[in-house]
Amino acid sequence: MNKKRELYFYKNYFEEFYETQTDKVKKKIIWTLKLIQEIDRIPEVYFKHLKNTSGLYEIRVQVGNNIFRIFCFFDLNNIVLIGHGFQKKTQKTPKQQIEKAEQIKKEYYDNKK
């Protein structure tokens, strides 16, 4: 399979979120992550740039009425770093979740130097 992007899980932020999900949600998360790795143009329904951020994206997973968001960002061209995830209960992404994602991104780049 020809990968368009490499996915890396930064520290254990994603794992902590993933482990608490049901099998059905885990399957959908894995399916969505594969899609992000493999297709050239990812539909916005699955992967969206967050406005007014330092280049954060959200991976969007929906299972029935449950909506989940997993934050990520790019390093170089095709490396996607996956941060934390959460279950979305409101229309707007909560500010503290975006702040946490910005913090994780900053931590990554600070540690990379």
Kinemage of the C-alpha trace (Angstrom):
@kinemage 1
@onewidth
@group {chain A} dominant
@subgroup {mainchain}
@vectorlist {calphas} color= white
{ca met a 1} P 0.000 0.000 0.000
{ca asn a 2} L 1.391 3.345 -1.038
{ca lys a 3} L 1.242 5.706 1.927
{ca lys a 4} L 0.722 9.406 1.327
{ca arg a 5} L 1.448 10.277 4.957
{ca glu a 6} L 3.267 8.765 7.911
{ca leu a 7} L 1.395 8.852 11.199
{ca tyr a 8} L 3.246 9.139 14.489
{ca phe a 9} L 1.650 9.048 17.898
{ca tyr a 10} L 3.262 11.637 20.123
{ca lys a 11} L 3.860 10.306 23.646
{ca asn a 12} L 0.796 8.492 25.015
{ca tyr a 13} L -1.851 11.192 24.540
{ca phe a 14} L -3.704 9.306 21.833
{ca glu a 15} L -3.369 5.923 23.529
{ca glu a 16} L -4.971 7.210 26.738
{ca phe a 17} L -7.992 8.355 24.714
{ca tyr a 18} L -8.124 5.272 22.460
{ca glu a 19} L -7.997 2.740 25.299
{ca thr a 20} L -11.205 4.104 26.828
{ca gln a 21} L -13.269 3.658 23.644
{ca thr a 22} L -15.621 0.829 22.677
{ca asp a 23} L -14.557 -1.718 20.056
{ca lys a 24} L -16.902 -0.140 17.520
{ca val a 25} L -15.345 3.302 18.056
{ca lys a 26} L -11.810 1.845 17.963
{ca lys a 27} L -12.569 0.196 14.589
{ca lys a 28} L -13.821 3.482 13.149
{ca ile a 29} L -10.784 5.360 14.499
{ca ile a 30} L -8.410 2.835 12.875
{ca trp a 31} L -10.363 3.011 9.602
{ca thr a 32} L -10.153 6.824 9.627
{ca leu a 33} L -6.419 6.829 10.424
{ca lys a 34} L -5.797 4.432 7.491
{ca leu a 35} L -7.754 6.753 5.225
{ca ile a 36} L -5.574 9.698 6.289
{ca gln a 37} L -2.445 7.673 5.568
{ca glu a 38} L -3.535 6.401 2.198
{ca ile a 39} L -5.606 8.889 0.221
{ca asp a 40} L -4.336 11.975 -1.497
{ca arg a 41} L -7.126 14.419 -0.774
{ca ile a 42} L -8.841 13.656 2.493
{ca pro a 43} L -12.493 14.772 2.628
{ca glu a 44} L -13.087 17.470 5.243
{ca val a 45} L -15.635 15.233 6.920
{ca tyr a 46} L -12.630 13.193 8.191
{ca phe a 47} L -9.791 15.713 8.389
{ca lys a 48} L -10.087 19.434 8.876
{ca his a 49} L -7.726 22.333 9.442
{ca leu a 50} L -8.678 24.323 12.532
{ca lys a 51} L -8.914 28.034 11.868
{ca asn a 52} L -7.136 30.438 14.221
{ca thr a 53} L -4.629 27.832 15.380
{ca ser a 54} L -0.914 27.366 14.738
{ca gly a 55} L -1.584 24.705 12.098
{ca leu a 56} L -3.664 22.223 14.046
{ca tyr a 57} L -5.898 19.719 12.318
{ca glu a 58} L -8.629 17.544 13.693
{ca ile a 59} L -9.260 13.967 12.693
{ca arg a 60} L -13.014 13.553 12.752
{ca val a 61} L -14.631 10.295 13.742
{ca gln a 62} L -18.349 9.728 14.037
{ca val a 63} L -20.002 6.556 15.307
{ca gly a 64} L -23.784 6.845 15.451
{ca asn a 65} L -24.530 10.030 17.375
{ca asn a 66} L -21.125 10.048 19.033
{ca ile a 67} L -18.557 12.450 17.652
{ca phe a 68} L -14.858 12.201 18.419
{ca arg a 69} L -11.988 14.517 17.580
{ca ile a 70} L -8.306 13.677 17.517
{ca phe a 71} L -5.901 16.585 17.203
{ca cys a 72} L -2.846 16.405 15.001
{ca phe a 73} L -0.323 18.560 13.157
{ca phe a 74} L 2.246 18.176 10.423
{ca asp a 75} L 5.996 17.963 10.703
{ca leu a 76} L 7.776 18.271 7.370
{ca asn a 77} L 5.473 17.508 4.446
{ca asn a 78} L 3.885 14.174 5.039
{ca ile a 79} L 4.461 13.375 8.694
{ca val a 80} L 1.342 13.709 10.809
{ca leu a 81} L 1.799 13.815 14.567
{ca ile a 82} L -1.205 12.595 16.467
{ca gly a 83} L -1.925 14.186 19.825
{ca his a 84} L -4.889 13.750 22.141
{ca gly a 85} L -8.499 12.928 21.386
{ca phe a 86} L -11.813 13.586 23.078
{ca gln a 87} L -15.521 12.996 22.659
{ca lys a 88} L -17.221 16.081 21.336
{ca lys a 89} L -20.435 16.994 23.116
{ca thr a 90} L -20.968 20.551 21.847
{ca gln a 91} L -21.203 22.212 18.441
{ca lys a 92} L -17.951 24.092 18.895
{ca thr a 93} L -14.685 22.440 19.804
{ca pro a 94} L -14.050 23.414 23.451
{ca lys a 95} L -11.342 26.034 23.845
{ca gln a 96} L -9.489 24.041 26.505
{ca gln a 97} L -9.167 21.115 24.069
{ca ile a 98} L -7.611 23.383 21.434
{ca glu a 99} L -5.298 24.882 24.059
{ca lys a 100} L -4.220 21.389 25.107
{ca ala a 101} L -3.525 20.513 21.447
{ca glu a 102} L -1.468 23.711 21.006
{ca gln a 103} L 0.468 22.807 24.160
{ca ile a 104} L 1.201 19.290 22.878
{ca lys a 105} L 2.410 20.730 19.558
{ca lys a 106} L 4.656 23.230 21.351
{ca glu a 107} L 6.033 20.457 23.568
{ca tyr a 108} L 6.816 18.366 20.493
{ca tyr a 109} L 8.752 21.146 18.778
{ca asp a 110} L 10.527 22.169 22.004
{ca asn a 111} L 11.684 18.574 22.522
{ca lys a 112} L 12.694 18.215 18.885
{ca lys a 113} L 15.319 20.988 19.055
